[in-house]
Amino acid sequence: MQDLANHPLWLRVNKDGPVPEHCPELGSCHVWTGCLVDGYGQLQHPNTKRRVYAHRLAYELANGPIQGGELPVKQRPCVCHRCDNRACMNPAHLFLGTHFDNAMDRVRKGRSAKEVPSKWRISPSGVREILASTASTQALADRYGVTNSAVRQIRLGINRKSIASGGNGVGMKRDQLR
């Protein structure tokens, strides 16, 4: 690990940022003042010269390299914000998680567009009804309160598996559900 306090990364950080209202015990955010893309700080990594998220580099400087970079994107560890401030670089506000952890953190904090991601809201019996139905995708999406994409993915066998054996239904093929 490098000397975190003296790293040049901190030249572009305002350490007197806001204190998160939902968790003031964290203290103030260290806000990135450089380039922002979708609210996240970005910069050129000093070693690889590739564009990286500034908060990810801050996490690595504080905690060491993040393992799993060779995994597919959705399976790679991501650096999440306890403070919900995308521009925050405070290592005390950052934690390592999965994309699922990050999505569930968003749901718990009420920052998600929907209470629970739609693909997790349909019961196994609802999946069977969708697979057996000849109704349009739009009609089924309206009936179950999900997106057209969620219905299409169920019909294609992408989102649901192992329903017959009591599982949660993600990924099983249509003929395996009967």
N, C-alpha and C positions, 0 to 999 in steps of 0.2 A: 504494500500500500504506500502511496505517495504522501508527502506532507500536505494534508488537506488544507490547512490554514493559509499556506503560502502558494498554493497552486494558481496559475494565471487565470483559470476559470473564474475565480472570485472577483476579478476586475470588472466583470459585467454583471455583478449581482448587487442588488440593494438589500442589505440585511435588515433594514427597518421596514419591512413589508407589513401587510395587514395581519392581524391575529384572527384565525378562523373562528367565526361565531359559534359554530357547532362543537368546537373543541378548543376553547381558549387555553387549556392546560398545555397545549403544544407550544405556545409562544408564537412569535412572529414568523411569517414566511420570509424566506430569502428569495426575492423575486429576480428572475433573469431579465436583464435590460437589453439584451442583444436581440437577434432575429427571432421572431415568433411565427410559427406555422400552426394554425388551428389552436392558438393559445399556448402551445408547447414551445419552449426554448429549443433552438437548434444551433449547432455550430459544427465546425470541421474538427474531427478528432485529431489531437496533436500527433498521434503516432501513425494512424492509418490513413489520414487525410480524407476520410469518408464523413458524410454528414451524419450526425448522431443527435439524439435528444439530449439536451443539456442536463435534465434531471437524472437520466440514466448514467451519464458520466459522473455526476456528483455522487450517485449511489456507489459506483465502482471505486471512486477515489476514497470513499469512507469505509467501504466494506470489502473491497477486493473484486476481482473479475467475476462476472456473472456467467455461470456455466449454462450450457444448453443452446448456444448460438447456432449449432449445427442442426437443430430440430426445425421442423416446419414452423412457419410463423405463428400459427394458432397454438402451438405447444410450447413455444419459447417462454421463458419467464419474462414477466414485464415488471417494471418499476411503477408502483402505484403510489398515489398521494393520500395520506391520511387527512390532509387539510383541504382537499378538493380544489386546490389552486394549481392549474396546469403549468403555470410559469414558476412554481416554487421549486427551489433547489436545496432547501434545508434538509440535510441528511436525516434529522430526527423526524421529519414529516414523511419520509419515503420508506416503503417496505416492498419486499419482493413477493410477487404472487403470480398467478396464472391469469389468462384472459377471463376465465370463468370467475376467479376470485374478484377481479376488477369489476366485472359486470354485476356480481352479487353485492359488492360494496356499494355500487351505484344504486341498486334497488333498495338496499337497507337504508340508505341516506335519502331516499326519495328523489334522486336526481335522474331517474330513468323515465323515458317517455311513457312507458307502461309500467304497471306495478310489478309484473314479472315478465320476462321475455316470453313472447307468444309461444315459442316451441315447447316451453315448459308448462303451459297452462292446459293443455288438452289431455284428458284422462285416457287411459288405455281403451276404455269402451268408446270414447269419442273418436279415437284413431280407427278402431274397427268400423265405426259408422261411416267415417270419411272414405275408407277403402272400399266399403260395400256400396256407397252412394253413387248414383248417376247424376246427381245435381251438379250444377256448375261450380267451378272453383270459387267464384265470387259469392255465390249463395252460401257455400259451406264456410267461407271466411267470415261472412256476416253472422251466421248462426253461432259460430264458436268464438267470435270476437278476436280473431287473429288475422294476420295478413294473408293475401293470396299466395305469397311465397311459402308460408308455413304449410298451407294445404297442399301445394304442389310438391313440396319436399316430402310430406307424409305419403302422398300417392306414389312418389318415386322410391320410397323406402330409405330416404336419407336421414330422417329425424327420429324414427321410432324403431326399437328393436326389443326383443325378448319379452314382449307383453304376455305371451302365453305362459311363460315361466315365472311371471310375477315381477319382471324387471320394469325399468322406466320407459322402455320403448324406443330408445334412440338407435337408429340405423338398421333395423331389421327389414328384410324384403317382404313384399306383400304376401307371397305364398307361405311365408313362415308364420304369419299372423293368424292363419285360419286353422 
